[in-house]
Amino acid sequence: QKKARELVGQASVFDLMEYVAEELATWQRQYMEEEGLTPHDQVERSDTEEYQYQRQKLRAAGKPYTHHDVLLEQQRITDETNKRRQEQVRFENQTMTSRLAGEFLNQQMNERVEEEVNAAGRKAMNDALCKGEGRDEARKAAEVAEKEVRKFHGLG
């Protein structure tokens, strides 16, 4: 606050941030001295508390606690999760590939059936015209032939 009052009316944000950066370490030391802590004690205490918590948790489950075992278990779980995700992605890719291939083949089949339908219609119309029938009878014969080919291929 004292520094902020000195800078009233000036471009103070930069100066305040610089002041805070310079004094932060000092303030942390003062706080830790007031609380009776040293940086090493503080870290050690939190690690010890975590160790005790994990130990109690595993003791309740009937398992011995060692930090190495916990890390190995976490790594095993992570590996299993990654493996499942990779298998899922692989399965989805195979499914998508097979679906796209199936759609492509279906499209090709439909195109060939339509070509066959058109050919059957042209042939029936040509045969009817060669027999001397009129245009209307030839068109009806072509429609009947097209319908039979569609029915043969299951397209109704």
Number of C-alpha atoms within 10 A of each C-alpha: 7 6 12 14 9 10 14 9 8 9 9 15 11 9 14 15 11 11 13 14 11 11 11 11 11 11 12 12 14 12 13 13 11 9 9 10 12 13 11 8 11 13 11 12 12 11 12 12 12 12 15 13 12 16 17 15 14 15 12 10 9 9 11 12 16 12 11 9 11 13 11 11 12 12 12 12 12 12 12 12 12 12 12 12 12 12 12 12 12 12 12 12 12 12 12 12 12 12 12 12 12 12 12 12 12 12 12 12 13 14 12 12 17 15 12 15 21 17 16 21 24 19 17 21 24 17 15 20 17 11 10 11 13 12 12 12 14 23 18 15 22 24 19 15 21 22 16 17 21 16 11 11 12 8 11 9
